[in-house]
Amino acid sequence: MKIESTHTIEITDFVEQAQISPKYFYKPYFLEAEKQGEKGYSLLHHALMETQKIGIAKVSIRSASTWRP
């Protein structure tokens, strides 16, 4: 199924890291804020580190490869 990428991340919740199974950390993705978003991203990162929480988010990532059944 083709899903339109919006180039945004929707954070739906914040939880303790221990609440998430380690299997979901198998393939990490690293994010970087665009120039106008650096201050907000830095503030969010600092708050998450201080509270030891992680954000649960929805994101659409489009790969260059094409899936064929």
ChimeraX attribute file (.defattr): number of C-alpha atoms within 10 A of each C-alpha:
attribute: neighborCount
match mode: 1-to-1
recipient: residues
	/A:1	4
	/A:2	6
	/A:3	8
	/A:4	9
	/A:5	11
	/A:6	9
	/A:7	8
	/A:8	9
	/A:9	12
	/A:10	11
	/A:11	12
	/A:12	9
	/A:13	10
	/A:14	13
	/A:15	14
	/A:16	12
	/A:17	12
	/A:18	10
	/A:19	9
	/A:20	12
	/A:21	8
	/A:22	9
	/A:23	7
	/A:24	8
	/A:25	9
	/A:26	7
	/A:27	6
	/A:28	7
	/A:29	6
	/A:30	4
	/A:31	7
	/A:32	8
	/A:33	11
	/A:34	9
	/A:35	7
	/A:36	8
	/A:37	10
	/A:38	12
	/A:39	12
	/A:40	11
	/A:41	15
	/A:42	12
	/A:43	10
	/A:44	13
	/A:45	14
	/A:46	12
	/A:47	13
	/A:48	16
	/A:49	10
	/A:50	9
	/A:51	10
	/A:52	13
	/A:53	17
	/A:54	19
	/A:55	16
	/A:56	13
	/A:57	11
	/A:58	11
	/A:59	12
	/A:60	14
	/A:61	11
	/A:62	11
	/A:63	7
	/A:64	6
	/A:65	6
	/A:66	6
	/A:67	7
	/A:68	4
	/A:69	2
